[in-house]
Amino acid sequence: MSWLDNKLNGRTRFFLGASSSPVEPEINLIPFIDVLLVVLIFLMISTTFTRYQELAITLPTANGSSSQTEVKQIHIAVSRDGRFAINGKVTDRSQLSNSLNSLNKDSNIQINIDADGRAPHQAVMSALEAARDANLSNIVFSSQTTKK
């Protein structure tokens, strides 16, 4: 048995049961990273990136005839730079509601909003809010006729 003792002296002994050193748990991250990359690629492909600020909008034109009935109208003009005029008189945005309240004497008044094609949307919304604050609900938007 001397040759067996010599072979075992150079190696560690074999134990059945608990080992003397604890086994470190190991987490393989490569499959986890692969799954995350596939999910990321899926989200990048399926997501649409829409920027509404970059939409080129051309406002419509109309070629219909004008109304035949005479209705008292208040014209609100909205310029390209967002300034207002009520029946030809330049008005500040803060005075827009007060001016419409002073002109609202009849329930049959029609508000005609003449907005420039390049007027900011916020300016047109301010004109609509001022009409709502003055309890005016008959609102019409003007358009230009098409030239042939």
GROMACS elastic network, one bead per residue, 0.5 to 0.9 nm:
[ bonds ]
;  ai    aj funct       b0    kb
    1     4     6  0.52772   500
    1     5     6  0.64004   500
    1     6     6  0.87293   500
    2     5     6  0.51431   500
    2     6     6  0.62263   500
    2     7     6  0.87551   500
    3     6     6  0.50959   500
    3     7     6  0.63762   500
    3     8     6  0.88484   500
    4     7     6  0.51738   500
    4     8     6  0.62864   500
    4     9     6  0.86894   500
    5     8     6  0.52172   500
    5     9     6  0.61711   500
    6     9     6  0.53526   500
    6    10     6  0.70479   500
    7    10     6  0.58975   500
    7    11     6  0.71300   500
    8    11     6  0.52946   500
    8    12     6  0.70610   500
    8    13     6  0.69240   500
    9    12     6  0.73553   500
    9    13     6  0.83540   500
   11    14     6  0.89021   500
   15    18     6  0.74225   500
   15    19     6  0.69280   500
   16    19     6  0.80371   500
   18    21     6  0.86757   500
   18    22     6  0.88396   500
   19    22     6  0.70053   500
   19    23     6  0.86976   500
   28    31     6  0.69764   500
   28    32     6  0.77260   500
   29    32     6  0.51384   500
   29    33     6  0.61647   500
   29    34     6  0.86457   500
   30    33     6  0.51525   500
   30    34     6  0.61976   500
   30    35     6  0.87520   500
   31    35     6  0.62366   500
   31    36     6  0.86720   500
   32    35     6  0.52489   500
   32    36     6  0.63157   500
   32    37     6  0.87239   500
   33    36     6  0.50753   500
   33    37     6  0.61603   500
   33    38     6  0.86802   500
   34    37     6  0.51818   500
   34    38     6  0.63308   500
   34    39     6  0.87537   500
   35    38     6  0.51643   500
   35    39     6  0.62828   500
   35    40     6  0.86196   500
   36    39     6  0.50828   500
   36    40     6  0.60567   500
   36    41     6  0.85872   500
   37    41     6  0.61030   500
   37    42     6  0.85128   500
   38    41     6  0.51507   500
   38    42     6  0.61452   500
   38    43     6  0.86752   500
   39    42     6  0.50447   500
   39    43     6  0.62137   500
   39    44     6  0.86224   500
   40    43     6  0.51764   500
   40    44     6  0.61582   500
   40    45     6  0.86731   500
   41    44     6  0.50771   500
   41    45     6  0.62013   500
   41    46     6  0.85955   500
   42    45     6  0.52871   500
   42    46     6  0.61017   500
   42    47     6  0.84872   500
   43    46     6  0.51920   500
   43    47     6  0.58309   500
   44    47     6  0.55357   500
   44    48     6  0.82194   500
   45    48     6  0.78481   500
   50    53     6  0.89842   500
   50    54     6  0.88298   500
   51    54     6  0.58459   500
   51    55     6  0.74374   500
   52    55     6  0.55247   500
   53    56     6  0.85173   500
   58   117     6  0.77439   500
   59   117     6  0.63088   500
   59   118     6  0.88600   500
   59   143     6  0.86094   500
   60   143     6  0.73277   500
   60   144     6  0.84683   500
   61   143     6  0.56451   500
   61   144     6  0.55317   500
   61   145     6  0.58669   500
   61   146     6  0.60812   500
   62    65     6  0.88749   500
   62   143     6  0.62253   500
   62   144     6  0.62900   500
   62   145     6  0.51686   500
   62   146     6  0.63882   500
   63   143     6  0.89310   500
   63   144     6  0.78158   500
   63   146     6  0.58652   500
   63   147     6  0.87673   500
   64   145     6  0.77495   500
   65    68     6  0.87479   500
   67    70     6  0.79280   500
   70    73     6  0.88301   500
   71   108     6  0.72429   500
   71   109     6  0.67505   500
   71   110     6  0.67347   500
   72   106     6  0.86460   500
   72   108     6  0.71494   500
   72   109     6  0.52331   500
   72   110     6  0.61845   500
   72   111     6  0.87536   500
   73    87     6  0.88911   500
   73   108     6  0.89309   500
   73   109     6  0.57043   500
   73   111     6  0.57652   500
   73   112     6  0.65667   500
   74    86     6  0.69927   500
   74    87     6  0.61414   500
   74   100     6  0.84152   500
   74   103     6  0.80966   500
   74   109     6  0.71984   500
   74   110     6  0.62621   500
   74   112     6  0.59544   500
   74   113     6  0.83698   500
   75    85     6  0.79145   500
   75    86     6  0.56806   500
   75    87     6  0.50017   500
   75    88     6  0.77611   500
   75   110     6  0.85621   500
   75   111     6  0.61224   500
   75   113     6  0.59541   500
   75   114     6  0.69660   500
   76    84     6  0.67768   500
   76    85     6  0.56536   500
   76    87     6  0.64264   500
   76    88     6  0.81289   500
   76   111     6  0.72499   500
   76   112     6  0.61112   500
   76   114     6  0.59921   500
   76   115     6  0.79509   500
   76   127     6  0.74735   500
   77    83     6  0.80498   500
   77    84     6  0.55815   500
   77    85     6  0.50239   500
   77    86     6  0.64308   500
   77    87     6  0.78403   500
   77    88     6  0.77774   500
   77    90     6  0.88822   500
   77   112     6  0.83422   500
   77   113     6  0.59842   500
   77   115     6  0.57090   500
   77   116     6  0.79390   500
   78    81     6  0.81077   500
   78    82     6  0.59346   500
   78    83     6  0.56914   500
   78    85     6  0.67771   500
   78   113     6  0.74812   500
   78   114     6  0.61885   500
   78   116     6  0.61151   500
   78   119     6  0.66898   500
   78   120     6  0.88557   500
   78   123     6  0.70152   500
   78   124     6  0.69440   500
   78   127     6  0.81957   500
   79    82     6  0.52214   500
   79    83     6  0.52575   500
   79    84     6  0.65246   500
   79    85     6  0.83724   500
   79   114     6  0.85514   500
   79   115     6  0.63684   500
   79   116     6  0.54779   500
   79   117     6  0.88082   500
   79   118     6  0.81888   500
   79   119     6  0.59551   500
   79   120     6  0.87853   500
   79   123     6  0.88023   500
   80    83     6  0.74803   500
   80   115     6  0.78943   500
   80   116     6  0.54949   500
   80   117     6  0.73908   500
   80   118     6  0.53990   500
   80   120     6  0.71493   500
   81   118     6  0.82299   500
   81   119     6  0.62500   500
   81   120     6  0.73032   500
   81   123     6  0.88539   500
   82    93     6  0.89647   500
   82   116     6  0.89947   500
   82   119     6  0.59430   500
   82   120     6  0.61913   500
   82   121     6  0.88676   500
   82   122     6  0.82218   500
   82   123     6  0.54237   500
   82   124     6  0.82155   500
   83    90     6  0.77041   500
   83    91     6  0.75832   500
   83    92     6  0.71979   500
   83    93     6  0.74895   500
   83   119     6  0.89455   500
   83   123     6  0.77018   500
   84    89     6  0.83609   500
   84    90     6  0.58665   500
   84    91     6  0.54456   500
   84    92     6  0.65044   500
   84    93     6  0.68500   500
   84    96     6  0.78785   500
   84   123     6  0.82706   500
   84   127     6  0.82883   500
   85    88     6  0.54281   500
   85    89     6  0.50008   500
   85    91     6  0.52872   500
   85    92     6  0.82176   500
   85    96     6  0.87375   500
   86    89     6  0.52680   500
   86    90     6  0.64901   500
   86    91     6  0.67227   500
   86    96     6  0.80807   500
   86    99     6  0.78328   500
   86   100     6  0.82010   500
   87    90     6  0.84975   500
   91    94     6  0.83361   500
   91    95     6  0.63954   500
   91    96     6  0.64014   500
   91    99     6  0.81652   500
   92    95     6  0.52607   500
   92    96     6  0.62964   500
   93    96     6  0.52273   500
   93    97     6  0.81295   500
   93   123     6  0.84496   500
   93   126     6  0.75633   500
   93   127     6  0.83495   500
   94    97     6  0.71370   500
   94    98     6  0.81188   500
   95    98     6  0.52811   500
   95    99     6  0.61160   500
   95   100     6  0.87017   500
   96    99     6  0.52772   500
   96   100     6  0.63511   500
   96   101     6  0.87024   500
   96   126     6  0.84984   500
   96   127     6  0.73990   500
   96   130     6  0.61626   500
   96   131     6  0.86631   500
   97   100     6  0.52181   500
   97   101     6  0.61363   500
   97   102     6  0.87200   500
   97   127     6  0.83537   500
   97   129     6  0.81269   500
   97   131     6  0.69563   500
   97   132     6  0.87541   500
   97   133     6  0.65042   500
   97   134     6  0.64435   500
   98   101     6  0.50536   500
   98   102     6  0.62919   500
   98   103     6  0.87805   500
   98   130     6  0.82841   500
   98   134     6  0.79981   500
   99   102     6  0.52382   500
   99   103     6  0.64164   500
   99   104     6  0.87616   500
  100   103     6  0.50890   500
  100   104     6  0.60601   500
  100   130     6  0.72214   500
  100   131     6  0.68413   500
  100   133     6  0.86475   500
  100   134     6  0.60605   500
  100   136     6  0.87186   500
  101   104     6  0.51659   500
  101   105     6  0.82377   500
  101   130     6  0.88093   500
  101   131     6  0.85093   500
  101   133     6  0.80660   500
  101   134     6  0.50584   500
  101   135     6  0.82911   500
  102   105     6  0.74768   500
  102   134     6  0.87771   500
  103   106     6  0.85148   500
  104   107     6  0.74297   500
  104   109     6  0.73073   500
  104   134     6  0.71139   500
  104   135     6  0.83407   500
  104   136     6  0.77690   500
  105   108     6  0.88865   500
  105   109     6  0.81936   500
  106   109     6  0.59538   500
  107   110     6  0.88549   500
  107   135     6  0.88895   500
  107   136     6  0.77063   500
  108   136     6  0.88328   500
  108   138     6  0.78824   500
  109   136     6  0.73793   500
  109   137     6  0.86707   500
  109   138     6  0.69305   500
  109   139     6  0.89555   500
  110   136     6  0.77199   500
  110   137     6  0.78877   500
  110   138     6  0.50255   500
  110   139     6  0.58976   500
  110   140     6  0.72087   500
  111   131     6  0.75998   500
  111   136     6  0.74146   500
  111   137     6  0.79751   500
  111   138     6  0.60965   500
  111   140     6  0.60275   500
  111   141     6  0.83671   500
  112   138     6  0.86449   500
  112   139     6  0.60304   500
  112   141     6  0.57570   500
  112   142     6  0.66653   500
  113   124     6  0.81354   500
  113   127     6  0.77917   500
  113   128     6  0.85664   500
  113   139     6  0.73915   500
  113   140     6  0.61988   500
  113   142     6  0.61473   500
  114   140     6  0.87850   500
  114   141     6  0.62522   500
  114   142     6  0.52245   500
  114   143     6  0.76085   500
  115   118     6  0.81324   500
  115   119     6  0.63434   500
  115   123     6  0.88392   500
  115   124     6  0.69878   500
  115   141     6  0.77463   500
  115   142     6  0.74268   500
  115   143     6  0.85890   500
  116   119     6  0.50277   500
  116   120     6  0.87018   500
  117   120     6  0.87556   500
  118   121     6  0.86898   500
  119   122     6  0.84754   500
  119   123     6  0.69916   500
  119   124     6  0.74709   500
  120   123     6  0.54506   500
  120   124     6  0.68666   500
  120   125     6  0.89219   500
  121   124     6  0.52444   500
  121   125     6  0.62209   500
  121   126     6  0.86457   500
  122   126     6  0.60948   500
  122   127     6  0.87147   500
  123   126     6  0.50208   500
  123   127     6  0.64320   500
  123   128     6  0.88001   500
  124   127     6  0.51216   500
  124   128     6  0.63744   500
  124   129     6  0.87157   500
  125   129     6  0.61115   500
  125   130     6  0.85627   500
  126   129     6  0.50507   500
  126   130     6  0.61386   500
  126   131     6  0.86561   500
  127   130     6  0.51261   500
  127   131     6  0.63244   500
  127   132     6  0.87049   500
  128   131     6  0.51305   500
  128   132     6  0.62354   500
  128   133     6  0.86475   500
  128   139     6  0.82525   500
  129   133     6  0.60893   500
  129   134     6  0.86177   500
  130   133     6  0.50076   500
  130   134     6  0.62823   500
  130   135     6  0.87497   500
  130   136     6  0.87832   500
  131   134     6  0.51040   500
  131   135     6  0.63755   500
  131   136     6  0.52298   500
  131   137     6  0.71769   500
  131   139     6  0.81187   500
  132   135     6  0.50143   500
  132   136     6  0.56138   500
  132   137     6  0.66679   500
  133   136     6  0.75760   500
  134   137     6  0.88716   500
  136   139     6  0.74827   500
  144   147     6  0.89742   500
